[in-house]
Amino acid sequence: MKNYKELFEKLIRGGDNTLKKLIFAFIIGLILMNIGNFVFDKKDTYIEEIPEKTISLKEEDSTYKTTIEKRLSKALENVPGAGKTEAIINIVESKENFNDKSSEVKGVLVISEGADNLRVKEELQKATQILLDLPIHKVYVIRSENLK
């Protein structure tokens, strides 16, 4: 407490140049920050610069979902014994804020000619789980004889 009183008294009397320089630098900094706010005032100018998209969100999501399904199906057909394979993905969208949206895979149905073999079925399930980073209970594999 005594030190603060001594510093204040030195400041008033003009005895300590270091403290004067520090206070002067602080005041100059405040003035520069306020000048910067006036000179570089950016009130919502970024909103005008955003181009409008001509594609709707549903079309964009459909393309995303279809692409993932095709790539997953192609990858799963490489599992030995799987045969012709088709993947159907259930995606749910959530809007986190006005511009950003995120898609979350809720589940996957894998239809494969070779899914009657338990080893092939397990490999398809594990591969899907790893590729889409899903828990095992969100992946279901069934057998089909009539895939095109």
N, CA, C and O atoms as a GROMACS GRO file, in nm:
protein
  592
    1MET      N    1   0.082  -0.118   0.000
    1MET     CA    2   0.000   0.000   0.000
    1MET      C    3   0.087   0.125   0.000
    1MET      O    4   0.055   0.225  -0.065
    2LYS      N    5   0.198   0.118   0.073
    2LYS     CA    6   0.287   0.232   0.082
    2LYS      C    7   0.352   0.261  -0.054
    2LYS      O    8   0.375   0.376  -0.090
    3ASN      N    9   0.382   0.154  -0.128
    3ASN     CA   10   0.444   0.170  -0.258
    3ASN      C   11   0.355   0.247  -0.356
    3ASN      O   12   0.403   0.330  -0.432
    4TYR      N   13   0.225   0.219  -0.353
    4TYR     CA   14   0.133   0.289  -0.442
    4TYR      C   15   0.126   0.438  -0.409
    4TYR      O   16   0.121   0.522  -0.498
    5LYS      N   17   0.125   0.467  -0.280
    5LYS     CA   18   0.120   0.608  -0.238
    5LYS      C   19   0.247   0.681  -0.283
    5LYS      O   20   0.242   0.794  -0.330
    6GLU      N   21   0.361   0.613  -0.268
    6GLU     CA   22   0.488   0.674  -0.309
    6GLU      C   23   0.491   0.697  -0.460
    6GLU      O   24   0.535   0.802  -0.506
    7LEU      N   25   0.443   0.600  -0.538
    7LEU     CA   26   0.440   0.616  -0.683
    7LEU      C   27   0.348   0.730  -0.724
    7LEU      O   28   0.381   0.809  -0.813
    8PHE      N   29   0.233   0.739  -0.658
    8PHE     CA   30   0.138   0.846  -0.690
    8PHE      C   31   0.197   0.984  -0.657
    8PHE      O   32   0.182   1.080  -0.733
    9GLU      N   33   0.263   0.991  -0.542
    9GLU     CA   34   0.325   1.119  -0.503
    9GLU      C   35   0.438   1.157  -0.599
    9GLU      O   36   0.453   1.274  -0.632
   10LYS      N   37   0.518   1.060  -0.644
   10LYS     CA   38   0.625   1.087  -0.739
   10LYS      C   39   0.567   1.136  -0.872
   10LYS      O   40   0.622   1.224  -0.937
   11LEU      N   41   0.455   1.076  -0.912
   11LEU     CA   42   0.391   1.116  -1.036
   11LEU      C   43   0.341   1.259  -1.027
   11LEU      O   44   0.359   1.337  -1.121
   12ILE      N   45   0.280   1.293  -0.916
   12ILE     CA   46   0.229   1.429  -0.899
   12ILE      C   47   0.343   1.530  -0.894
   12ILE      O   48   0.334   1.636  -0.955
   13ARG      N   49   0.447   1.498  -0.823
   13ARG     CA   50   0.561   1.588  -0.811
   13ARG      C   51   0.648   1.590  -0.936
   13ARG      O   52   0.726   1.683  -0.956
   14GLY      N   53   0.635   1.485  -1.019
   14GLY     CA   54   0.717   1.480  -1.140
   14GLY      C   55   0.853   1.420  -1.117
   14GLY      O   56   0.947   1.452  -1.189
   15GLY      N   57   0.866   1.332  -1.020
   15GLY     CA   58   0.997   1.278  -0.986
   15GLY      C   59   1.036   1.154  -1.064
   15GLY      O   60   1.156   1.128  -1.078
   16ASP      N   61   0.941   1.073  -1.115
   16ASP     CA   62   0.976   0.945  -1.178
   16ASP      C   63   0.943   0.950  -1.328
   16ASP      O   64   0.826   0.952  -1.366
   17ASN      N   65   1.047   0.952  -1.412
   17ASN     CA   66   1.029   0.960  -1.558
   17ASN      C   67   0.977   0.829  -1.618
   17ASN      O   68   0.903   0.833  -1.716
   18THR      N   69   1.013   0.715  -1.561
   18THR     CA   70   0.969   0.587  -1.614
   18THR      C   71   0.818   0.574  -1.605
   18THR      O   72   0.754   0.529  -1.700
   19LEU      N   73   0.762   0.613  -1.492
   19LEU     CA   74   0.618   0.606  -1.474
   19LEU      C   75   0.547   0.702  -1.569
   19LEU      O   76   0.440   0.670  -1.621
   20LYS      N   77   0.604   0.818  -1.591
   20LYS     CA   78   0.546   0.915  -1.684
   20LYS      C   79   0.545   0.857  -1.826
   20LYS      O   80   0.446   0.870  -1.898
   21LYS      N   81   0.654   0.795  -1.864
   21LYS     CA   82   0.663   0.736  -1.997
   21LYS      C   83   0.561   0.624  -2.015
   21LYS      O   84   0.500   0.611  -2.121
   22LEU      N   85   0.542   0.544  -1.910
   22LEU     CA   86   0.448   0.433  -1.915
   22LEU      C   87   0.305   0.484  -1.931
   22LEU      O   88   0.228   0.432  -2.012
   23ILE      N   89   0.269   0.584  -1.854
   23ILE     CA   90   0.135   0.642  -1.863
   23ILE      C   91   0.115   0.709  -1.998
   23ILE      O   92   0.007   0.699  -2.056
   24PHE      N   93   0.216   0.778  -2.047
   24PHE     CA   94   0.208   0.843  -2.177
   24PHE      C   95   0.187   0.739  -2.288
   24PHE      O   96   0.106   0.760  -2.378
   25ALA      N   97   0.259   0.627  -2.282
   25ALA     CA   98   0.245   0.520  -2.382
   25ALA      C   99   0.106   0.459  -2.375
   25ALA      O  100   0.047   0.425  -2.478
   26PHE      N  101   0.053   0.444  -2.255
   26PHE     CA  102  -0.082   0.390  -2.236
   26PHE      C  103  -0.187   0.481  -2.299
   26PHE      O  104  -0.278   0.434  -2.366
   27ILE      N  105  -0.175   0.610  -2.276
   27ILE     CA  106  -0.270   0.706  -2.331
   27ILE      C  107  -0.261   0.709  -2.484
   27ILE      O  108  -0.364   0.714  -2.551
   28ILE      N  109  -0.140   0.707  -2.539
   28ILE     CA  110  -0.122   0.704  -2.684
   28ILE      C  111  -0.185   0.577  -2.743
   28ILE      O  112  -0.247   0.582  -2.848
   29GLY      N  113  -0.169   0.465  -2.676
   29GLY     CA  114  -0.229   0.339  -2.721
   29GLY      C  115  -0.380   0.346  -2.726
   29GLY      O  116  -0.442   0.299  -2.822
   30LEU      N  117  -0.440   0.406  -2.622
   30LEU     CA  118  -0.585   0.422  -2.621
   30LEU      C  119  -0.633   0.511  -2.736
   30LEU      O  120  -0.733   0.482  -2.801
   31ILE      N  121  -0.559   0.620  -2.760
   31ILE     CA  122  -0.597   0.710  -2.869
   31ILE      C  123  -0.588   0.638  -3.004
   31ILE      O  124  -0.677   0.654  -3.088
   32LEU      N  125  -0.482   0.559  -3.026
   32LEU     CA  126  -0.465   0.487  -3.153
   32LEU      C  127  -0.574   0.382  -3.173
   32LEU      O  128  -0.622   0.363  -3.284
   33MET      N  129  -0.613   0.314  -3.067
   33MET     CA  130  -0.720   0.215  -3.078
   33MET      C  131  -0.852   0.281  -3.117
   33MET      O  132  -0.926   0.228  -3.200
   34ASN      N  133  -0.881   0.395  -3.058
   34ASN     CA  134  -1.006   0.464  -3.091
   34ASN      C  135  -1.003   0.519  -3.233
   34ASN      O  136  -1.105   0.515  -3.302
   35ILE      N  137  -0.888   0.570  -3.277
   35ILE     CA  138  -0.877   0.618  -3.416
   35ILE      C  139  -0.896   0.500  -3.512
   35ILE      O  140  -0.962   0.516  -3.616
   36GLY      N  141  -0.841   0.385  -3.480
   36GLY     CA  142  -0.856   0.266  -3.564
   36GLY      C  143  -1.001   0.223  -3.577
   36GLY      O  144  -1.043   0.180  -3.684
   37ASN      N  145  -1.079   0.235  -3.471
   37ASN     CA  146  -1.220   0.200  -3.478
   37ASN      C  147  -1.296   0.291  -3.572
   37ASN      O  148  -1.388   0.246  -3.641
   38PHE      N  149  -1.261   0.419  -3.577
   38PHE     CA  150  -1.331   0.512  -3.665
   38PHE      C  151  -1.286   0.497  -3.810
   38PHE      O  152  -1.368   0.502  -3.901
   39VAL      N  153  -1.156   0.478  -3.831
   39VAL     CA  154  -1.104   0.470  -3.966
   39VAL      C  155  -1.143   0.339  -4.034
   39VAL      O  156  -1.183   0.339  -4.150
   40PHE      N  157  -1.133   0.228  -3.962
   40PHE     CA  158  -1.160   0.096  -4.019
   40PHE      C  159  -1.295   0.043  -3.974
   40PHE      O  160  -1.305  -0.074  -3.935
   41ASP      N  161  -1.397   0.124  -3.978
   41ASP     CA  162  -1.530   0.084  -3.935
   41ASP      C  163  -1.592  -0.010  -4.039
   41ASP      O  164  -1.616   0.030  -4.152
   42LYS      N  165  -1.616  -0.136  -3.999
   42LYS     CA  166  -1.672  -0.236  -4.092
   42LYS      C  167  -1.807  -0.282  -4.038
   42LYS      O  168  -1.817  -0.385  -3.972
   43LYS      N  169  -1.909  -0.205  -4.066
   43LYS     CA  170  -2.043  -0.239  -4.020
   43LYS      C  171  -2.114  -0.325  -4.123
   43LYS      O  172  -2.168  -0.273  -4.220
   44ASP      N  173  -2.114  -0.457  -4.102
   44ASP     CA  174  -2.189  -0.552  -4.183
   44ASP      C  175  -2.159  -0.544  -4.333
   44ASP      O  176  -2.247  -0.573  -4.414
   45THR      N  177  -2.040  -0.505  -4.371
   45THR     CA  178  -2.008  -0.500  -4.514
   45THR      C  179  -1.987  -0.639  -4.570
   45THR      O  180  -2.003  -0.659  -4.691
   46TYR      N  181  -1.953  -0.736  -4.487
   46TYR     CA  182  -1.930  -0.871  -4.536
   46TYR      C  183  -2.059  -0.937  -4.582
   46TYR      O  184  -2.053  -1.030  -4.662
   47ILE      N  185  -2.173  -0.895  -4.535
   47ILE     CA  186  -2.300  -0.954  -4.576
   47ILE      C  187  -2.328  -0.927  -4.723
   47ILE      O  188  -2.380  -1.013  -4.794
   48GLU      N  189  -2.293  -0.809  -4.770
   48GLU     CA  190  -2.316  -0.773  -4.909
   48GLU      C  191  -2.225  -0.850  -5.004
   48GLU      O  192  -2.259  -0.864  -5.121
   49GLU      N  193  -2.113  -0.899  -4.957
   49GLU     CA  194  -2.016  -0.965  -5.043
   49GLU      C  195  -2.046  -1.113  -5.065
   49GLU      O  196  -1.978  -1.176  -5.146
   50ILE      N  197  -2.143  -1.170  -4.997
   50ILE     CA  198  -2.173  -1.312  -5.009
   50ILE      C  199  -2.256  -1.336  -5.135
   50ILE      O  200  -2.367  -1.282  -5.146
   51PRO      N  201  -2.206  -1.414  -5.230
   51PRO     CA  202  -2.284  -1.441  -5.352
   51PRO      C  203  -2.398  -1.539  -5.321
   51PRO      O  204  -2.385  -1.625  -5.234
   52GLU      N  205  -2.507  -1.524  -5.392
   52GLU     CA  206  -2.620  -1.614  -5.371
   52GLU      C  207  -2.596  -1.743  -5.446
   52GLU      O  208  -2.542  -1.744  -5.556
   53LYS      N  209  -2.637  -1.852  -5.385
   53LYS     CA  210  -2.623  -1.982  -5.449
   53LYS      C  211  -2.749  -2.010  -5.530
   53LYS      O  212  -2.860  -1.979  -5.487
   54THR      N  213  -2.730  -2.068  -5.646
   54THR     CA  214  -2.844  -2.100  -5.730
   54THR      C  215  -2.895  -2.242  -5.703
   54THR      O  216  -3.007  -2.276  -5.743
   55ILE      N  217  -2.816  -2.323  -5.637
   55ILE     CA  218  -2.855  -2.460  -5.608
   55ILE      C  219  -2.923  -2.464  -5.472
   55ILE      O  220  -2.878  -2.399  -5.378
   56SER      N  221  -3.030  -2.538  -5.460
   56SER     CA  222  -3.101  -2.545  -5.333
   56SER      C  223  -3.028  -2.640  -5.240
   56SER      O  224  -2.946  -2.721  -5.282
   57LEU      N  225  -3.059  -2.629  -5.112
   57LEU     CA  226  -2.993  -2.714  -5.014
   57LEU      C  227  -3.029  -2.861  -5.036
   57LEU      O  228  -2.944  -2.948  -5.017
   58LYS      N  229  -3.152  -2.890  -5.075
   58LYS     CA  230  -3.192  -3.029  -5.095
   58LYS      C  231  -3.116  -3.091  -5.212
   58LYS      O  232  -3.077  -3.207  -5.203
   59GLU      N  233  -3.095  -3.017  -5.321
   59GLU     CA  234  -3.020  -3.069  -5.434
   59GLU      C  235  -2.875  -3.095  -5.394
   59GLU      O  236  -2.817  -3.197  -5.432
   60GLU      N  237  -2.817  -3.003  -5.318
   60GLU     CA  238  -2.679  -3.017  -5.274
   60GLU      C  239  -2.664  -3.138  -5.184
   60GLU      O  240  -2.568  -3.214  -5.198
   61ASP      N  241  -2.757  -3.158  -5.092
   61ASP     CA  242  -2.750  -3.271  -5.000
   61ASP      C  243  -2.772  -3.403  -5.072
   61ASP      O  244  -2.709  -3.503  -5.039
   62SER      N  245  -2.861  -3.402  -5.170
   62SER     CA  246  -2.887  -3.522  -5.248
   62SER      C  247  -2.761  -3.565  -5.321
   62SER      O  248  -2.728  -3.684  -5.326
   63THR      N  249  -2.691  -3.469  -5.379
   63THR     CA  250  -2.566  -3.498  -5.448
   63THR      C  251  -2.462  -3.553  -5.352
   63THR      O  252  -2.393  -3.650  -5.383
   64TYR      N  253  -2.451  -3.492  -5.235
   64TYR     CA  254  -2.356  -3.536  -5.132
   64TYR      C  255  -2.388  -3.678  -5.090
   64TYR      O  256  -2.300  -3.763  -5.084
   65LYS      N  257  -2.516  -3.705  -5.061
   65LYS     CA  258  -2.558  -3.837  -5.015
   65LYS      C  259  -2.534  -3.941  -5.124
   65LYS      O  260  -2.483  -4.050  -5.095
   66THR      N  261  -2.569  -3.909  -5.247
   66THR     CA  262  -2.552  -4.002  -5.358
   66THR      C  263  -2.405  -4.034  -5.380
   66THR      O  264  -2.368  -4.149  -5.404
   67THR      N  265  -2.321  -3.934  -5.372
   67THR     CA  266  -2.177  -3.954  -5.389
   67THR      C  267  -2.122  -4.047  -5.283
   67THR      O  268  -2.046  -4.138  -5.313
   68ILE      N  269  -2.160  -4.024  -5.158
   68ILE     CA  270  -2.113  -4.110  -5.048
   68ILE      C  271  -2.162  -4.252  -5.068
   68ILE      O  272  -2.086  -4.347  -5.050
   69GLU      N  273  -2.289  -4.268  -5.105
   69GLU     CA  274  -2.344  -4.402  -5.124
   69GLU      C  275  -2.272  -4.477  -5.236
   69GLU      O  276  -2.240  -4.595  -5.221
   70LYS      N  277  -2.246  -4.410  -5.347
   70LYS     CA  278  -2.177  -4.475  -5.459
   70LYS      C  279  -2.035  -4.515  -5.422
   70LYS      O  280  -1.991  -4.625  -5.454
   71ARG      N  281  -1.964  -4.424  -5.354
   71ARG     CA  282  -1.826  -4.454  -5.316
   71ARG      C  283  -1.820  -4.569  -5.215
   71ARG      O  284  -1.732  -4.655  -5.222
   72LEU      N  285  -1.914  -4.570  -5.120
   72LEU     CA  286  -1.919  -4.676  -5.020
   72LEU      C  287  -1.953  -4.810  -5.086
   72LEU      O  288  -1.891  -4.912  -5.056
   73SER      N  289  -2.051  -4.809  -5.176
   73SER     CA  290  -2.089  -4.932  -5.246
   73SER      C  291  -1.972  -4.990  -5.324
   73SER      O  292  -1.946  -5.110  -5.320
   74LYS      N  293  -1.902  -4.903  -5.393
   74LYS     CA  294  -1.786  -4.946  -5.473
   74LYS      C  295  -1.677  -5.005  -5.384
   74LYS      O  296  -1.616  -5.107  -5.417
   75ALA      N  297  -1.652  -4.941  -5.271
   75ALA     CA  298  -1.549  -4.991  -5.178
   75ALA      C  299  -1.590  -5.125  -5.119
   75ALA      O  300  -1.507  -5.214  -5.105
   76LEU      N  301  -1.717  -5.139  -5.084
   76LEU     CA  302  -1.762  -5.264  -5.020
   76LEU      C  303  -1.765  -5.381  -5.119
   76LEU      O  304  -1.752  -5.496  -5.077
   77GLU      N  305  -1.780  -5.354  -5.247
   77GLU     CA  306  -1.777  -5.462  -5.347
   77GLU      C  307  -1.639  -5.526  -5.355
   77GLU      O  308  -1.626  -5.637  -5.407
   78ASN      N  309  -1.537  -5.459  -5.305
   78ASN     CA  310  -1.402  -5.514  -5.304
   78ASN      C  311  -1.378  -5.612  -5.190
   78ASN      O  312  -1.274  -5.677  -5.185
   79VAL      N  313  -1.473  -5.623  -5.098
   79VAL     CA  314  -1.460  -5.720  -4.990
   79VAL      C  315  -1.476  -5.859  -5.052
   79VAL      O  316  -1.574  -5.882  -5.123
   80PRO      N  317  -1.383  -5.951  -5.029
   80PRO     CA  318  -1.391  -6.085  -5.090
   80PRO      C  319  -1.521  -6.156  -5.053
   80PRO      O  320  -1.554  -6.170  -4.935
   81GLY      N  321  -1.593  -6.201  -5.156
   81GLY     CA  322  -1.718  -6.274  -5.135
   81GLY      C  323  -1.841  -6.186  -5.127
   81GLY      O  324  -1.953  -6.238  -5.118
   82ALA      N  325  -1.824  -6.054  -5.130
   82ALA     CA  326  -1.940  -5.964  -5.114
   82ALA      C  327  -2.027  -5.964  -5.238
   82ALA      O  328  -2.150  -5.955  -5.227
   83GLY      N  329  -1.967  -5.972  -5.355
   83GLY     CA  330  -2.045  -5.965  -5.479
   83GLY      C  331  -2.098  -5.824  -5.500
   83GLY      O  332  -2.041  -5.726  -5.453
   84LYS      N  333  -2.209  -5.815  -5.572
   84LYS     CA  334  -2.271  -5.685  -5.599
   84LYS      C  335  -2.325  -5.630  -5.467
   84LYS      O  336  -2.395  -5.700  -5.394
   85THR      N  337  -2.292  -5.502  -5.439
   85THR     CA  338  -2.327  -5.441  -5.310
   85THR      C  339  -2.384  -5.302  -5.332
   85THR      O  340  -2.340  -5.228  -5.420
   86GLU      N  341  -2.483  -5.269  -5.251
   86GLU     CA  342  -2.543  -5.136  -5.254
   86GLU      C  343  -2.554  -5.084  -5.111
   86GLU      O  344  -2.591  -5.157  -5.020
   87ALA      N  345  -2.521  -4.956  -5.093
   87ALA     CA  346  -2.530  -4.893  -4.960
   87ALA      C  347  -2.634  -4.782  -4.965
   87ALA      O  348  -2.637  -4.703  -5.059
   88ILE      N  349  -2.717  -4.778  -4.863
   88ILE     CA  350  -2.818  -4.674  -4.850
   88ILE      C  351  -2.790  -4.603  -4.717
   88ILE      O  352  -2.787  -4.666  -4.612
   89ILE      N  353  -2.771  -4.471  -4.725
   89ILE     CA  354  -2.732  -4.394  -4.607
   89ILE      C  355  -2.846  -4.304  -4.563
   89ILE      O  356  -2.912  -4.241  -4.646
   90ASN      N  357  -2.869  -4.299  -4.434
   90ASN     CA  358  -2.967  -4.208  -4.376
   90ASN      C  359  -2.892  -4.090  -4.316
   90ASN      O  360  -2.817  -4.104  -4.219
   91ILE      N  361  -2.912  -3.971  -4.375
   91ILE     CA  362  -2.843  -3.850  -4.330
   91ILE      C  363  -2.944  -3.752  -4.272
   91ILE      O  364  -3.050  -3.730  -4.330
   92VAL      N  365  -2.910  -3.695  -4.158
   92VAL     CA  366  -2.992  -3.592  -4.095
   92VAL      C  367  -2.910  -3.465  -4.090
   92VAL      O  368  -2.793  -3.466  -4.052
   93GLU      N  369  -2.973  -3.354  -4.129
   93GLU     CA  370  -2.903  -3.226  -4.130
   93GLU      C  371  -2.941  -3.145  -4.008
   93GLU      O  372  -3.054  -3.152  -3.959
   94SER      N  373  -2.846  -3.068  -3.960
   94SER     CA  374  -2.874  -2.973  -3.853
   94SER      C  375  -2.808  -2.842  -3.888
   94SER      O  376  -2.693  -2.839  -3.934
   95LYS      N  377  -2.880  -2.734  -3.868
   95LYS     CA  378  -2.824  -2.602  -3.894
   95LYS      C  379  -2.768  -2.548  -3.764
   95LYS      O  380  -2.840  -2.528  -3.667
   96GLU      N  381  -2.636  -2.526  -3.763
   96GLU     CA  382  -2.572  -2.475  -3.643
   96GLU      C  383  -2.586  -2.325  -3.633
   96GLU      O  384  -2.602  -2.272  -3.524
   97ASN      N  385  -2.579  -2.256  -3.745
   97ASN     CA  386  -2.609  -2.114  -3.750
   97ASN      C  387  -2.662  -2.083  -3.889
   97ASN      O  388  -2.684  -2.176  -3.967
   98PHE      N  389  -2.682  -1.958  -3.922
   98PHE     CA  390  -2.749  -1.919  -4.046
   98PHE      C  391  -2.679  -1.972  -4.170
   98PHE      O  392  -2.746  -2.021  -4.261
   99ASN      N  393  -2.548  -1.964  -4.176
   99ASN     CA  394  -2.475  -2.002  -4.297
   99ASN      C  395  -2.422  -2.145  -4.293
   99ASN      O  396  -2.407  -2.208  -4.398
  100ASP      N  397  -2.395  -2.197  -4.175
  100ASP     CA  398  -2.333  -2.329  -4.165
  100ASP      C  399  -2.437  -2.436  -4.136
  100ASP      O  400  -2.529  -2.416  -4.057
  101LYS      N  401  -2.419  -2.547  -4.201
  101LYS     CA  402  -2.502  -2.662  -4.172
  101LYS      C  403  -2.412  -2.784  -4.167
  101LYS      O  404  -2.306  -2.787  -4.230
  102SER      N  405  -2.454  -2.882  -4.093
  102SER     CA  406  -2.374  -3.003  -4.085
  102SER      C  407  -2.464  -3.123  -4.110
  102SER      O  408  -2.582  -3.122  -4.074
  103SER      N  409  -2.409  -3.224  -4.172
  103SER     CA  410  -2.482  -3.347  -4.199
  103SER      C  411  -2.427  -3.456  -4.110
  103SER      O  412  -2.306  -3.469  -4.093
  104GLU      N  413  -2.517  -3.533  -4.054
  104GLU     CA  414  -2.476  -3.641  -3.966
  104GLU      C  415  -2.537  -3.771  -4.019
  104GLU      O  416  -2.657  -3.778  -4.045
  105VAL      N  417  -2.454  -3.873  -4.034
  105VAL     CA  418  -2.502  -4.004  -4.079
  105VAL      C  419  -2.566  -4.072  -3.960
  105VAL      O  420  -2.502  -4.097  -3.858
  106LYS      N  421  -2.696  -4.103  -3.975
  106LYS     CA  422  -2.770  -4.167  -3.867
  106LYS      C  423  -2.766  -4.319  -3.876
  106LYS      O  424  -2.776  -4.388  -3.775
  107GLY      N  425  -2.750  -4.370  -3.998
  107GLY     CA  426  -2.746  -4.514  -4.013
  107GLY      C  427  -2.717  -4.552  -4.157
  107GLY      O  428  -2.730  -4.471  -4.249
  108VAL      N  429  -2.676  -4.679  -4.175
  108VAL     CA  430  -2.643  -4.729  -4.308
  108VAL      C  431  -2.701  -4.869  -4.323
  108VAL      O  432  -2.689  -4.954  -4.235
  109LEU      N  433  -2.766  -4.890  -4.439
  109LEU     CA  434  -2.813  -5.022  -4.476
  109LEU      C  435  -2.726  -5.070  -4.592
  109LEU      O  436  -2.717  -5.003  -4.695
  110VAL      N  437  -2.662  -5.186  -4.574
  110VAL     CA  438  -2.578  -5.243  -4.677
  110VAL      C  439  -2.648  -5.368  -4.729
  110VAL      O  440  -2.679  -5.460  -4.653
  111ILE      N  441  -2.673  -5.370  -4.860
  111ILE     CA  442  -2.738  -5.484  -4.923
  111ILE      C  443  -2.633  -5.549  -5.012
  111ILE      O  444  -2.577  -5.486  -5.102
  112SER      N  445  -2.608  -5.678  -4.986
  112SER     CA  446  -2.500  -5.747  -5.057
  112SER      C  447  -2.540  -5.888  -5.093
  112SER      O  448  -2.611  -5.956  -5.018
  113GLU      N  449  -2.494  -5.933  -5.210
  113GLU     CA  450  -2.521  -6.070  -5.254
  113GLU      C  451  -2.453  -6.172  -5.164
  113GLU      O  452  -2.505  -6.282  -5.145
  114GLY      N  453  -2.339  -6.138  -5.109
  114GLY     CA  454  -2.263  -6.234  -5.029
  114GLY      C  455  -2.286  -6.225  -4.880
  114GLY      O  456  -2.212  -6.284  -4.802
  115ALA      N  457  -2.389  -6.152  -4.837
  115ALA     CA  458  -2.412  -6.130  -4.695
  115ALA      C  459  -2.466  -6.253  -4.621
  115ALA      O  460  -2.480  -6.250  -4.499
  116ASP      N  461  -2.497  -6.362  -4.696
  116ASP     CA  462  -2.541  -6.483  -4.627
  116ASP      C  463  -2.425  -6.551  -4.555
  116ASP      O  464  -2.446  -6.628  -4.462
  117ASN      N  465  -2.303  -6.523  -4.598
  117ASN     CA  466  -2.183  -6.573  -4.532
  117ASN      C  467  -2.154  -6.481  -4.413
  117ASN      O  468  -2.136  -6.361  -4.431
  118LEU      N  469  -2.150  -6.536  -4.293
  118LEU     CA  470  -2.131  -6.456  -4.172
  118LEU      C  471  -2.000  -6.379  -4.172
  118LEU      O  472  -1.993  -6.266  -4.124
  119ARG      N  473  -1.895  -6.440  -4.226
  119ARG     CA  474  -1.765  -6.371  -4.230
  119ARG      C  475  -1.771  -6.249  -4.323
  119ARG      O  476  -1.719  -6.143  -4.289
  120VAL      N  477  -1.834  -6.264  -4.439
  120VAL     CA  478  -1.849  -6.153  -4.534
  120VAL      C  479  -1.936  -6.044  -4.472
  120VAL      O  480  -1.906  -5.925  -4.483
  121LYS      N  481  -2.044  -6.086  -4.407
  121LYS     CA  482  -2.135  -5.990  -4.342
  121LYS      C  483  -2.061  -5.908  -4.236
  121LYS      O  484  -2.080  -5.786  -4.227
  122GLU      N  485  -1.979  -5.975  -4.158
  122GLU     CA  486  -1.901  -5.906  -4.054
  122GLU      C  487  -1.799  -5.809  -4.115
  122GLU      O  488  -1.780  -5.698  -4.066
  123GLU      N  489  -1.734  -5.853  -4.222
  123GLU     CA  490  -1.636  -5.766  -4.289
  123GLU      C  491  -1.703  -5.642  -4.348
  123GLU      O  492  -1.650  -5.532  -4.339
  124LEU      N  493  -1.821  -5.659  -4.410
  124LEU     CA  494  -1.896  -5.546  -4.465
  124LEU      C  495  -1.935  -5.448  -4.354
  124LEU      O  496  -1.926  -5.327  -4.371
  125GLN      N  497  -1.978  -5.504  -4.243
  125GLN     CA  498  -2.020  -5.420  -4.130
  125GLN      C  499  -1.902  -5.342  -4.073
  125GLN      O  500  -1.913  -5.223  -4.045
  126LYS      N  501  -1.789  -5.408  -4.054
  126LYS     CA  502  -1.670  -5.342  -4.002
  126LYS      C  503  -1.616  -5.236  -4.098
  126LYS      O  504  -1.577  -5.127  -4.056
  127ALA      N  505  -1.615  -5.269  -4.227
  127ALA     CA  506  -1.565  -5.173  -4.326
  127ALA      C  507  -1.651  -5.047  -4.329
  127ALA      O  508  -1.599  -4.936  -4.336
  128THR      N  509  -1.782  -5.065  -4.325
  128THR     CA  510  -1.874  -4.950  -4.324
  128THR      C  511  -1.855  -4.868  -4.198
  128THR      O  512  -1.852  -4.745  -4.202
  129GLN      N  513  -1.842  -4.936  -4.088
  129GLN     CA  514  -1.821  -4.870  -3.959
  129GLN      C  515  -1.694  -4.785  -3.962
  129GLN      O  516  -1.694  -4.672  -3.914
  130ILE      N  517  -1.588  -4.837  -4.016
  130ILE     CA  518  -1.461  -4.765  -4.020
  130ILE      C  519  -1.464  -4.651  -4.120
  130ILE      O  520  -1.418  -4.541  -4.091
  131LEU      N  521  -1.519  -4.676  -4.239
  131LEU     CA  522  -1.521  -4.573  -4.343
  131LEU      C  523  -1.604  -4.451  -4.305
  131LEU      O  524  -1.568  -4.338  -4.338
  132LEU      N  525  -1.716  -4.473  -4.235
  132LEU     CA  526  -1.805  -4.362  -4.200
  132LEU      C  527  -1.794  -4.320  -4.053
  132LEU      O  528  -1.866  -4.231  -4.008
  133ASP      N  529  -1.704  -4.384  -3.980
  133ASP     CA  530  -1.682  -4.352  -3.839
  133ASP      C  531  -1.813  -4.361  -3.761
  133ASP      O  532  -1.856  -4.265  -3.697
  134LEU      N  533  -1.876  -4.478  -3.770
  134LEU     CA  534  -2.004  -4.502  -3.705
  134LEU      C  535  -1.991  -4.611  -3.600
  134LEU      O  536  -1.905  -4.698  -3.611
  135PRO      N  537  -2.076  -4.608  -3.498
  135PRO     CA  538  -2.080  -4.722  -3.407
  135PRO      C  539  -2.146  -4.841  -3.478
  135PRO      O  540  -2.224  -4.823  -3.571
  136ILE      N  541  -2.115  -4.959  -3.432
  136ILE     CA  542  -2.159  -5.082  -3.499
  136ILE      C  543  -2.311  -5.094  -3.506
  136ILE      O  544  -2.364  -5.152  -3.601
  137HIS      N  545  -2.383  -5.040  -3.409
  137HIS     CA  546  -2.528  -5.054  -3.408
  137HIS      C  547  -2.599  -4.966  -3.512
  137HIS      O  548  -2.720  -4.976  -3.529
  138LYS      N  549  -2.525  -4.881  -3.581
  138LYS     CA  550  -2.584  -4.797  -3.686
  138LYS      C  551  -2.561  -4.853  -3.826
  138LYS      O  552  -2.595  -4.789  -3.926
  139VAL      N  553  -2.504  -4.974  -3.833
  139VAL     CA  554  -2.478  -5.038  -3.961
  139VAL      C  555  -2.552  -5.171  -3.964
  139VAL      O  556  -2.536  -5.255  -3.875
  140TYR      N  557  -2.635  -5.190  -4.068
  140TYR     CA  558  -2.710  -5.315  -4.083
  140TYR      C  559  -2.682  -5.373  -4.220
  140TYR      O  560  -2.693  -5.304  -4.321
  141VAL      N  561  -2.645  -5.501  -4.224
  141VAL     CA  562  -2.610  -5.567  -4.348
  141VAL      C  563  -2.711  -5.679  -4.374
  141VAL      O  564  -2.736  -5.763  -4.288
  142ILE      N  565  -2.767  -5.679  -4.496
  142ILE     CA  566  -2.861  -5.784  -4.534
  142ILE      C  567  -2.820  -5.843  -4.668
  142ILE      O  568  -2.741  -5.785  -4.743
  143ARG      N  569  -2.876  -5.962  -4.697
  143ARG     CA  570  -2.846  -6.034  -4.820
  143ARG      C  571  -2.952  -6.004  -4.925
  143ARG      O  572  -3.070  -5.990  -4.894
  144SER      N  573  -2.907  -5.994  -5.049
  144SER     CA  574  -3.000  -5.978  -5.159
  144SER      C  575  -2.950  -6.061  -5.278
  144SER      O  576  -2.830  -6.068  -5.303
  145GLU      N  577  -3.043  -6.122  -5.348
  145GLU     CA  578  -3.008  -6.200  -5.466
  145GLU      C  579  -3.030  -6.122  -5.594
  145GLU      O  580  -2.979  -6.161  -5.699
  146ASN      N  581  -3.105  -6.013  -5.588
  146ASN     CA  582  -3.150  -5.945  -5.710
  146ASN      C  583  -3.090  -5.808  -5.731
  146ASN      O  584  -3.159  -5.721  -5.785
  147LEU      N  585  -2.967  -5.785  -5.693
  147LEU     CA  586  -2.906  -5.654  -5.717
  147LEU      C  587  -2.870  -5.640  -5.862
  147LEU      O  588  -2.821  -5.735  -5.923
  148LYS      N  589  -2.892  -5.524  -5.917
  148LYS     CA  590  -2.863  -5.497  -6.059
  148LYS      C  591  -2.719  -5.456  -6.078
  148LYS      O  592  -2.677  -5.430  -6.190
   0.00000   0.00000   0.00000
